[in-house]
Amino acid sequence: MVKTIFIVGEKGKTVLIYGLLKKFLNEGMKVGYFKPISKARYRLPSMVYVDPDVLAIKQALNLEDKLEDMNPITITRNILEFKNSVDLLKKQVEEAYNRIASGRDIVLVESYPNLEVMTSIGLPAPQLAKMFNAKTVFILNAKDRDVIDEMIDRIILHNCYFEHYGAKIDGVIVNNVPIYYSERVEDIIVPEIEKLGLKVYGVIRERVRLLAPTVNDVVEALNAEVLENKDKLNNIVEDIVVGAMAPAAALRWFRRAVNAAIVTGGDRTDLIMTALETRPSVVILTGGLYPDIGVLIKAREVGTPILLVPYDTYTTVEKLKEVQSIVTPNSLKVKETDILETIEKEIKWRELVQQ
């Protein structure tokens, strides 16, 4: 009988799901991936809208399932228009899930980012959990919280939401824990979660590179021209630094950055040469301004890709921030070893598949 795990909650779900699926595959299990409801963020040449997370998992794991089965409902702009066809949607989701689950040992189901979505039309996440007879695991993101204890409030809130619909949250994974929160999470937060009757399946320490894009992801998202070092596009981009000051002042910031994307105008030769001395992951030249030939020679020497984009610096930085939230097949494959190491060391993955 297929075992279904419904992964709900906050940032980091897709990377975690990929790692778990890959781990289960390595253990000889037949796996499936299902995202019943998603936000349309990408349009294929066929004009069909898809969620790039679904596409990334499908391609990275070479899953043969159809995209429309893996992701039967894609929200483009509106939700309330579905209100008169809820029964049809439920049937569509159930039939797609059954096709995904057929012949599989385990299926991981990924929720929409906001759990309350579709509640207004009568298709809330807890009902989906019951439909799939799934074990529900809530992902809490410890990063970027001013008050780390708010995680307890959040899990209580969503547990009440599930119980309202006759479902339950079975366990929790605390993800992306900064080192300065580690002790409190282990000594205070985890015991409090367990007092609620929930299993803690893992505490994952912060690893920026697990969620960081590759230079190749940046090239695709910015439609950038690669001027140098096309063989270095698997570099990880962890920081974004804007070069807009004198080289001597900028050098201090360049040295502090880790695996940085340095963004500056193509006419800032002195600044670019200074940046290349620190061997960043990539230098992105804005405004469509081609650099001096000496820049390309220096870039080839240090092995840093040089990209050219037509946008101004502000627009480029905003687009880079968007790239950081998108998972691609290439980035998953590049970071696969790190992801699997995290699953093995910090997730109780054997307990996840137990009844």
N, C-alpha and C positions, 0 to 999 in steps of 0.2 A: 504494500500500500504506500502511496506517495506521501511524503512528509512535506508540509508546506509551512514556511516561515514568512510572516508578514513583517517587513522592516518599515517602521514608521518613524517620524520625528524630524530631526534637524539636519544640518549640513554634514555632508560626508557619507551619505547613505550609498551612493553609487559605487564609490571606490571600495567601500567595505564589502558590498555585495559582490563585486568582481573578485575580490580576494577570497571570499568564502566559496564562491562557485568554483574558482580555480583550485582551491584546496580540496573541495569535495571531488572534483574531477580527478585530481592526483591520487585520491584515496579509492578510485575505481567506481565512484557513483555516477549514475546518469542524472544530469542536472537540467533544470529549466529556469528561465527568467521571465517574469511577468510584471508589467506595469499597467494596471487596468485603466488608470486615468492619468493623463499627463498634459503638460502645457506645450503647445506647439511653439517651438523656438527655431525650427529649421525647415526649409522647404526643398524637397528633392527636385531634380530636373523634371520629374514627372508631374510636378505641381502638387504633390501630396505632402502635407505637413507631418513632420515627425518630431519626436523628442530626441535630441542628440545623445542623451544618456542611453536610450534604448538602442540606438544605432551603434554606439560605442561598445556596449556589452555584446551585442549580436556579432559584430565583426571581430572583436578581440578574442572571443571564445569560439568563433566559427560555428555558431548555432544555426541550424538549418530551418528553424521556425520562421514563419512569415511575420513581417513587421506588424501587419494588421492583427495577428493573433497575439503577439507579444505586447501590443499596446492598442487595444480596441477602441478606446475613447480618447480623442485628442481635443483639448479645449483651445480654441483660437482666440475668440474675443468674449463670447457670452456663455452664460451658464443657464439662466432662467428659461431660455428657449427649449431646454431639454425637459422641462417640467411635465409636458404632456406626453412624453414618450419614455417615462422611467421604466415601465415594465419591459419595453423593448430593449432599453439599455442594459437592464439586469440580465436579460436573456443573452444579449450579445457578449457581455462580460463573462457570464458563466460558460457559454459554449467555447469562447476563446481560451478560458482557463483550462477547460477539460482537454482541449487539443494540446495545450502546452504540457499538461500534467501526464498525458498518456505515455506510458512506458518509462516514466521518470522515477527515480528514487527520491529526489528532493527538488522542490521548486521554491525559489526565493521571489517573493512578491514585494515590489517597491511602491510605497505610497506616494501620492501627490505631496509636494512640499508642505502645503498647509492642510492639516488634517480635517479642518472644518469644511473644506471645499466640497460641494455637492450635498451638504446637509440640507440646504434650502429646497432642494428638489426631491429629497427623500432617498438619497443614495450615499449615506455617510460611510466613512471608513470602517467603523465597527461592524456594520452590516456586511461589508466585503469580507472582513475577517471571519465572520460566521459562515458566509457563503463558501469560503475556501477551507473551512475547518482548520484554520491556521493558528500556529503559535505566534503571538504578536510580540515583537521586540522593539522597544523604543530607543532611538539613538539620541543621546543628549550631547550637545556640543559645548564643551567647557570653555572654549576660546571666546574672547571678545565679550565677556560678561563683567560688568562692574562689581556685581555681587554674585559670587559663585553659588551661594546657597539658594538662589532663585531656581536652580535646577530642580530642587525638591518641590517647590510650588508648581513648577511646570508639569512634572510627572503626576502630581496629585490632581491637577486640573484635567489632564487628558485621561487619567484613570477614571475619573468621575464621568467624563464624556463617554468612554467605552461602556462603563457600567450602566449608564442611562439606556443604552441600546441592547443591554443583555449580553455584552461581550466583556473581555478583560484584557489588560496588558499583562503578559506573562513575565517579561524580564526587561532588563535595561543594559545598554552598553554606553559607558561614558567615553566620549570620543574627544580627541584633540586637546588633551589636558596640558596646559603650560606647566613648566617646571615649578613656577612659584605657587601653583595651586595643587601640586601633586600630594603633598602631605595632608592637606585638608580634605581632598577628595577621598583618599584612602582611609583616613582616620575618622572623618565626620560624615561626609556625603554618602559613601557606600553603606555604612551601617544604617543610616536613616532610610535609604532606599529599601534595604532588606527588612526594616521594621514595617514597611508598608506591605510586606508579603510578596515582594517582587525579587526575582533572581537577578543578580548582577553577573552578566555573561562576560564582562571584560571592562578593563580601563585602559584606554589607548593613549599613550603619551604623545604630545605634540611632535609631529614630524612635518615640517613645512613642505618638504619635497613630495610628500604623498598627494597633496592637493595642488601642487604647482604645475603649470603648463610647461610644455617643451617649446623650444624655439620654433619647431615645425608648426605647433599649434598657433603660435603668434603669426607666422607667415600666412597661414590659411585664413585666420580671422581678420588680419589687416590687409589681405591681398597684397602682400609686400613683395618687392623685387629683391631677390638675394644677390647681392653684389660680390660677396666673397664668402668662402668656406661653406659651400653647400653640403659638405660631408659632416658638418658639426651641428646639424639641426636638432639633434636629440639632447642638446644641452638643456638642463632644467632652469627655469626662470623663477626665482624665489622673491626677488626684490625689484622694484621699479624706482629708478633714480633719474630725475630731470637735470640735464646739464644746461644751466642758464646763468652761470657765474664765471668769474675769472678762473683759469685752470688751477692756479695755486690754491684757491679757496675750495674749488670743487674736489680736488684730490682727496681731501679729508673725508668727504662723503662717499666717494667712490670706493675708498679702502674699507669703509665700514660695511658696505653692502655685501651680501652673500649671493653668489650666482645671479648677478643683477642684469636687468635690461636697462641700458642707459639710453635715454631719449634726448636728442639734441638736433639742431639744424645741420644740414650737410655742409654749410659754409663755415662751421666752427671748427676748422682744422686743428687749431691749437688745443681745444677742449677734447676733441675726439682722440687725438694722439695721447693726451694725458689719461683719458679713460682706458685706452687699450693697454697702457702700462699695468693696469690692475687686473687684466685678463677677465673681463666680465663675460657672462654667458652670451650676450648679444649687444650690439650697438644699433639703435634704430634712428635713422636719419629722416627728419621730417621736412615737409614743404616741397618734396620732390626735387631737392637740391643735391646734385651729385657731388661727391667729395673729391678732394685732391687725390691724385694717383698715389701719393705717398701714404695716404690713409689706407688704401687697399693693400699696399705692400706690407705695411706694418700689421694689418689685420691678418694677412696670410702668415706672417712670421709668428704671431702669438696664438693663432688658431681661433680667433673670435669672428663669428658671422657678422656681416654688415648687411643690414636691411634698409631699403628705401621705401618710404610711404608718401603719398600725396597730401596727407592731412597735416594740420598744424599740430603743435606740441600738445595742447590741451586735449584735442580730440583723440590723438594717439594714445595718451595716457588713459582716457576714459575707456577706450576700446580694449586696452590691455587689462583693465580691471574686469571687464566683462569676460575676457578669455579665462581669467582665473576661476570662474564658476562653471566652466564647460569641461566635461570629460570627453576625451577622444580615444579612439582605439590605439593610436600611436602612443599617447601618454600612458595608458594603462600597461601596454607592453613594455615600454621603457622602464617603468617603475615596478614591474611585476615582482622582482626579487625582494624589494623593500616591502611591498604590500604583503607578500606571503610570509615574510619574516615577522611582520606585525601580527598577522593572524595566528601564527604558530605560537608566538611568545605571549600575546596579550589577550587573546580571545579563547574562551572555553568552548571551542568549536565542536568538540565531541558531545558536550552537554546540550548544545543547540539542537542536535538531530535526535536527541532522546525524547521519548514521550513525556 
